[in-house]
Amino acid sequence: MGGENARRRWRTFRVGLVGESLRAQAVAQDGNPSQLIPLAEPDGDSAQLLTALRAQDPAAARPLWQRFAPAIFRMLRRTLGPQASIDDLVQVVLLRVFDRARHLRPPTDLRQVVVRTTVRVASGRLRRRRSRRLVSASPSGGAGDLRTHDVAGQDAAIVARFYRILDRLSPPDHIAFVLHYTEGLEVHEVATALEASAARTARRVRRSVDEVIEAIKRDPLLSHRARSHQPPVGPGRSLY
């Protein structure tokens, strides 16, 4: 009986996430950007939300989505590139958070749990993409199937080329680069997200940016764009 109740709560929570996803898409189509602004740091309501999640309360779907979905979407999109499946991956992350929450104990930092879960989902997708590239031996790399329907003209080519460069990195180096140089996280925060030491993470960050910059220099289109339009590389800045 308890198992059936747990499954029912999980299904109800999932339905709630789907509803929030559809609502967010409708807001985006209506052109209201206020719902798409990255979320602020968690406030005092985090403890209440954590309590609801620990109790496996399906009603936690809406506050969990509203608090974290925009940031998860941004992190996944910046890590994986513009893909139509990002919305589905956001739901995967939040379902995993919900499932794991029963084992959390106060004063757990829910934001860290969400970031780590997002990193794990992104890592899995990058590993599968890397495996497909090795099996197919495609000269275009793992990003050959990137959908750039929301980017036009030359910008679409720039985005595709940039993500091909990122896909040549190992998944941990790829994620370390994105978290530090586009999300603007400090090295110790990246280390926490990757569940690695600060020293090892610092080496990953240095190695990844060296490889990316060298690859950009070898690409005529990207090197021209970098010289003409982009500011120097730094935390919180995007190279593409």
C-alpha positions as CSV (number, residue, x, y, z in Angstrom):
1,M,0.0,0.0,0.0
2,G,2.8,2.4,0.9
3,G,4.5,1.7,-2.4
4,E,1.4,2.4,-4.3
5,N,0.9,5.7,-2.5
6,A,4.5,6.7,-3.3
7,R,4.0,5.9,-7.0
8,R,0.7,7.9,-7.0
9,R,2.5,10.9,-5.4
10,W,5.3,10.6,-7.9
11,R,2.9,10.5,-10.8
12,T,0.9,13.5,-9.5
13,F,4.2,15.4,-9.0
14,R,5.2,14.6,-12.6
15,V,1.8,15.8,-13.9
16,G,2.4,19.1,-12.0
17,L,5.8,19.6,-13.6
18,V,4.3,19.1,-17.1
19,G,1.7,21.7,-16.3
20,E,4.3,24.1,-15.1
21,S,6.3,23.5,-18.3
22,L,3.4,24.1,-20.5
23,R,2.6,27.3,-18.6
24,A,6.2,28.5,-19.0
25,Q,6.1,27.9,-22.7
26,A,2.9,29.8,-23.0
27,V,4.4,32.7,-21.1
28,A,7.5,32.7,-23.4
29,Q,5.3,32.7,-26.5
30,D,3.3,35.6,-25.2
31,G,6.6,37.5,-25.0
32,N,6.6,38.2,-21.3
33,P,10.3,37.9,-20.3
34,S,9.7,38.5,-16.6
35,Q,9.1,34.8,-16.0
36,L,12.4,33.9,-17.7
37,I,14.7,36.0,-15.6
38,P,17.3,33.8,-13.7
39,L,16.2,33.0,-10.2
40,A,17.7,34.8,-7.2
41,E,19.3,33.1,-4.3
42,P,16.9,31.0,-2.2
43,D,15.2,32.8,0.6
44,G,13.6,31.7,3.9
45,D,11.0,29.7,2.0
46,S,13.6,27.1,1.1
47,A,13.1,25.3,4.4
48,Q,9.4,25.0,3.8
49,L,10.0,23.7,0.3
50,L,12.5,21.2,1.5
51,T,10.0,20.0,4.1
52,A,7.3,19.5,1.4
53,L,9.8,17.6,-0.9
54,R,11.0,15.4,2.0
55,A,7.3,14.5,2.6
56,Q,7.0,13.8,-1.1
57,D,4.1,16.3,-1.4
58,P,3.1,16.6,-5.1
59,A,2.0,20.2,-4.4
60,A,5.8,21.0,-4.2
61,A,5.9,20.8,-8.1
62,R,4.9,24.4,-8.6
63,P,7.2,26.1,-6.1
64,L,10.1,23.9,-7.1
65,W,9.5,24.7,-10.8
66,Q,9.1,28.4,-10.2
67,R,12.2,28.6,-8.1
68,F,14.6,26.5,-10.1
69,A,13.4,25.7,-13.6
70,P,14.7,28.9,-15.3
71,A,18.2,28.4,-13.9
72,I,18.2,24.7,-14.8
73,F,17.0,25.5,-18.4
74,R,19.8,28.1,-18.7
75,M,22.5,25.8,-17.4
76,L,21.4,22.9,-19.7
77,R,21.1,25.1,-22.7
78,R,24.5,26.6,-22.2
79,T,26.1,23.2,-21.6
80,L,24.4,21.2,-24.4
81,G,23.5,23.9,-26.9
82,P,20.2,24.9,-28.4
83,Q,18.2,21.7,-28.5
84,A,14.5,21.1,-28.5
85,S,14.8,18.5,-25.8
86,I,16.0,20.9,-23.1
87,D,12.4,21.3,-21.7
88,D,12.3,17.5,-21.2
89,L,15.6,17.5,-19.5
90,V,14.5,20.2,-17.0
91,Q,11.6,17.8,-16.0
92,V,14.1,15.0,-15.7
93,V,16.2,17.1,-13.3
94,L,13.3,18.1,-11.1
95,L,11.9,14.6,-11.0
96,R,15.3,13.3,-9.8
97,V,15.4,16.1,-7.1
98,F,11.9,15.1,-6.0
99,D,12.8,11.4,-5.8
100,R,16.1,12.1,-3.9
101,A,14.5,14.6,-1.5
102,R,13.1,12.0,0.8
103,H,16.6,11.2,1.9
104,L,17.6,14.8,2.5
105,R,17.9,16.3,6.0
106,P,18.0,19.9,7.1
107,P,19.9,22.1,6.7
108,T,20.5,20.8,3.2
109,D,21.2,23.5,0.6
110,L,18.5,22.7,-1.9
111,R,20.2,24.9,-4.5
112,Q,23.3,22.8,-4.4
113,V,21.2,19.6,-4.7
114,V,19.6,21.1,-7.9
115,V,22.9,22.2,-9.4
116,R,24.5,18.8,-8.8
117,T,21.5,17.0,-10.2
118,T,21.6,19.2,-13.3
119,V,25.3,18.5,-13.7
120,R,24.7,14.8,-13.5
121,V,21.9,14.9,-16.2
122,A,24.1,17.1,-18.4
123,S,27.1,14.7,-17.9
124,G,25.0,11.8,-19.0
125,R,23.8,13.5,-22.1
126,L,27.3,14.6,-23.0
127,R,28.6,11.0,-22.5
128,R,26.0,9.7,-24.8
129,R,26.7,12.4,-27.4
130,R,30.4,11.5,-27.2
131,S,29.7,7.8,-27.6
132,R,27.6,8.5,-30.7
133,R,30.4,10.5,-32.2
134,L,33.0,7.8,-31.6
135,V,30.7,5.1,-33.0
136,S,29.8,7.2,-36.1
137,A,33.3,8.7,-36.5
138,S,31.5,11.8,-37.8
139,P,34.0,14.6,-38.8
140,S,31.5,17.2,-37.6
141,G,31.7,16.0,-34.0
142,G,29.0,15.4,-31.5
143,A,27.3,18.7,-32.0
144,G,26.4,17.8,-35.6
145,D,22.8,17.2,-34.6
146,L,22.4,20.5,-32.7
147,R,19.2,22.3,-33.7
148,T,19.8,26.0,-34.1
149,H,16.3,26.8,-35.1
150,D,16.3,29.8,-32.7
151,V,19.5,31.2,-34.2
152,A,19.6,32.7,-37.6
153,G,22.2,32.9,-40.4
154,Q,25.8,33.2,-39.6
155,D,25.1,33.1,-35.8
156,A,23.7,29.6,-36.3
157,A,27.0,28.5,-37.8
158,I,29.0,30.2,-35.0
159,V,26.9,28.4,-32.3
160,A,27.2,25.0,-34.0
161,R,31.0,25.4,-34.4
162,F,31.5,26.6,-30.9
163,Y,29.6,23.6,-29.5
164,R,31.6,21.2,-31.7
165,I,34.7,22.6,-29.9
166,L,33.1,22.1,-26.5
167,D,32.1,18.5,-27.4
168,R,35.8,17.7,-28.0
169,L,36.4,18.2,-24.3
170,S,35.7,15.5,-21.8
171,P,32.3,15.9,-20.1
172,P,33.7,17.1,-16.8
173,D,36.0,19.7,-18.6
174,H,33.1,20.8,-20.8
175,I,30.8,21.4,-17.7
176,A,33.6,23.0,-15.7
177,F,34.1,25.5,-18.6
178,V,30.5,26.3,-18.9
179,L,29.9,26.7,-15.1
180,H,32.9,29.0,-14.7
181,Y,33.0,31.0,-17.9
182,T,29.3,31.3,-18.8
183,E,27.5,30.8,-15.5
184,G,30.1,32.8,-13.6
185,L,30.6,30.3,-10.7
186,E,33.7,30.5,-8.7
187,V,36.1,27.5,-8.9
188,H,35.1,26.2,-5.4
189,E,31.4,26.4,-6.5
190,V,32.2,24.5,-9.7
191,A,34.1,21.9,-7.6
192,T,31.0,21.5,-5.4
193,A,28.8,21.0,-8.5
194,L,31.2,18.4,-9.9
195,E,31.7,16.8,-6.6
196,A,35.5,17.1,-7.0
197,S,38.3,18.8,-5.2
198,A,39.0,22.5,-5.8
199,A,42.6,21.8,-7.0
200,R,41.4,19.2,-9.6
201,T,38.6,21.5,-10.7
202,A,41.0,24.4,-11.1
203,R,43.1,22.3,-13.4
204,R,40.0,21.3,-15.4
205,V,39.0,25.0,-15.8
206,R,42.5,26.0,-17.0
207,R,42.8,23.1,-19.3
208,S,39.4,23.6,-20.8
209,V,39.8,27.3,-21.5
210,D,43.3,26.7,-23.1
211,E,41.8,24.0,-25.4
212,V,38.8,26.2,-26.3
213,I,40.9,29.3,-27.1
214,E,43.3,27.3,-29.2
215,A,40.5,25.7,-31.2
216,I,38.9,29.1,-31.7
217,K,42.2,30.4,-33.1
218,R,42.2,27.6,-35.6
219,D,38.6,28.3,-36.8
220,P,38.5,31.2,-39.3
221,L,34.9,32.1,-38.6
222,L,35.1,31.9,-34.8
223,S,38.5,33.7,-34.6
224,H,37.2,36.5,-36.7
225,R,34.1,36.8,-34.5
226,A,36.1,36.7,-31.3
227,R,38.4,39.5,-32.6
228,S,35.6,41.7,-33.9
229,H,32.8,41.3,-31.4
230,Q,33.6,39.6,-28.2
231,P,35.1,40.9,-24.9
232,P,38.0,39.0,-23.2
233,V,37.2,35.7,-21.6
234,G,36.2,35.9,-18.0
235,P,33.7,34.5,-15.5
236,G,30.2,35.1,-16.6
237,R,31.2,35.9,-20.2
238,S,30.3,33.8,-23.2
239,L,32.7,33.0,-26.0
240,Y,29.9,32.5,-28.5
